[in-house]
Amino acid sequence: MRLSIKNRPLKITHSFEYTFNNKQAKISLSKNTILLPIFDEKRNRQIGFLLDGPVGIIADLLVHSQEGAVGELIDETYSNILLFPVKLPFLTPDHVKEIQPLEDISKHEEIIRKYKVQLVHDEYISYEEKDGIMVQTYNPTSLWFFAQESTFLIDTEEIIGRRGEKKLFWLVKDSFTTVSNRGRVTSTKDLFSINKAQKTVHRILDTPLASIFSRFSEIFAAI
């Protein structure tokens, strides 16, 4: 899949925060941040936005179990992100406005070239906000998924996901931990279990974007 951007910019009119529907995470955007539409060149259709400016994400990926708190609170700031899909609840006329084309978008084109998008199927174009929101970051590289009841983070150091108030899975280099709906904690350092969990996540990512959130239930079903 080849991505491109169009010089049809929007600008954030004032700094604000938006809490995702799952109430587990929020995103903060800064005044004067520039947004450029991202296109799939094959179909010449917009699929999301490139945001160039400071972006903050705070996520409560912590659940209470029979053994105490498990998971972590994450607070990250990025200099730019890719944001999918096109229709997003926080990019409204109250927060953004159209501006004149930029004099030079070569910097933004270079940003696009640095990203390695995991989504390889054309079907993702039908993806709607009601299914969730995806954020891809670079330096550090990570993928965030925000669904109706769940939050997932996939990066080079860990894969962690929370569903509802109690369920959690947490995969790091040398262990795989889950918390069930009843608060039961299961943790393993068994290499086979860790590899199996990693393969499951990568299989989920190799699907149409509209299916990713429902496919994460494969992991939670085993908890």
PyMOL commands that set and color helices and strands:
alter all, ss='L'
color gray80, all
select helices_A, chain A and resi 106-114+122-126+129-131+191-205+209-215+217-220
alter helices_A, ss='H'
color red, helices_A
select strands_A, chain A and resi 3-5+10-12+16-19+25-29+34-40+45-65+68-84+96-98+133-137+142-146+150-155+158-163+167-172+175-179+185-188
alter strands_A, ss='S'
color yellow, strands_A
deselect
rebuild
show_as cartoon
